């Protein structure tokens, strides 16, 4: 294998244009990863993006990209409902895969992906790599060391209003090929705030506490009709789901995935409450706690997501100024794993567990019955 | 109100911690509508001591003197939960109006018999907690009614007043950990009352619970050394589906199910943040349920602003407002806003939560009679 990882990008919508391509085409990566091909069904958009970022090959279909021999690995940036199919095609063609969140929409799909990769000796890295963040690793260490006594409960989650319809400039003011349609966020499979934004909260929670055992949930739809640039979008999926998890040692966790309002700063990060103290975001009993790299973040408010990502190992130099650097970090976890076998904590098994929580939560909400979660994953050693 | 106006003559039954902490020291604030003419306790010496300390003319051991005395109009029932039904029923049968601490009764069925007894006799029955007339909740209702948040889609609340026995607690904390009480009943009532009152009646409940310890020893205060068995789950997490109406009320109403998560425990330290948050399409409202001195916090367009609340008590819960409400209803003949229907609805929700946690399924809550606080309900009975 070439020392430089040849990367393909599957889907060049908002995330690829805002983050993946700007990051991966920086000079400092020239000797480690190069984007050699992209694919997108909107030909005009794909051609313009390829020109803008200097990508040599453009394809309309995933099958063409993965069989062309141009790439060693792909990053899957298509709508969530297509991740499984696109990832499976790549693995079957012998490519390593980075999945943007979430890896798949069902556990059965996740099983196929993991088994296919294992059978072929391929690597999967599945975003979001919340477990990489020193902030969360320190949170886990504090809890394991008893800094808040015995953990009693935790809360995390997301609330966001009409972000996908009205706040992403890449969608609204496209370079070519027309606006980037967000309708899939409100359709099956893969739509809804759990697969989308609450996946961060669930990866974070399970990176701190390990796998959950049981889940129950209530779920509903508050906006039956959405609008994107003057066109009505029928919302098919629930946009308002709250779930309860039985996790850790007799602790309970609540996770909000809500399509309205904004969650108070503290609850964007998780809050953990114990018999002798609490961790709220980056505060231990009201005082900031230390973590490796904290000096890189102290000039920014704790809710400044991008600033909090400056502490990630690959987020240096120009990458600190490009959005969504956590996505870049996850891709680099795959690049390092391919180049020299560096193990990563950003695993397909944890992503499958999160998919299991989400799928089981919807089943609990639909049937009214609490669900056992059948998958597990191994937390890595906590070392900081 | 001028001197010589009629006042409601009250007998306070129960002179334990809550009476001495929250009611008797604040009683001077309702002297325009009520007068405490007697205090009753299980032990005469304590009743006498409390009467002397708070300037009450008469005292008695047991509660029978309170209900047999002609110059008592109403009983303020501050006994431990296990005595609530007996004291309230005896008082009603003796023709006394009643204000009762929560819970109204240990079961919905017993609560209904109390409601019916009061109705049959034309007596006023006011049920704690009076959180819906606490000034911060009144202000929150006004914000919700103003439409500044847009439609509300989700909410979260934590019920927490400390793990009994808290600092300065003067009684044996064991009753808090009996099967009929626990955090669900003792503190869970606050967020359930508040969310049902603000959003609409609860239609569906799912819950999980756990027990984090099986006994503990009291380490300070008069009960020092007492080993308290934990006979009830001390860690609860609920999700409620509240039915709220949006629209003008002229046939264009749309019913929306709002999802609310509630945490109630006797095992974690205090959560420092706002106890309740409402997530609306255009903003988030955060406030405390118990502390009347905490300001409202309103978030809109990523800006948090604070709104001070005028409060008469220096801080903490202002339970005496519920006794004022009783007195004002007795004097005016008006139906109480804090009547038994609201308390019965909350008991139904708590029973549903118990069944849900035990059986692992979501529980429907039947449509109860009029627990919702409608927009045109007067906030206060009198405003002079």
Interface residues (C-beta under 8 A of the other chain):
Chain A: X148 X149 X150 X152 X153 X155 X159 X161 X214 X216 X217 X218 X219 X220 X222 X240 X241 X242 X243 X244 X246 X250 X251 X252 X253 X254 X256 X258 X259 X260 X261 X262 X263 X264 X266 X267 X271 X273 X274 X275 X276 X277 X278 X280 X286 X364 X365 X368 X369 X370
Chain B: X149 X150 X151 X152 X153 X154 X156 X204 X206 X207 X208 X209 X210 X211 X212 X235 X236 X237 X239 X240 X241 X256 X257 X258 X259 X260 X261 X263 X265 X267 X268 X269 X271 X272 X273 X274 X277 X278 X279 X280 X281 X282 X283 X284 X286 X297 X299 X302 X356 X360 X361 X362
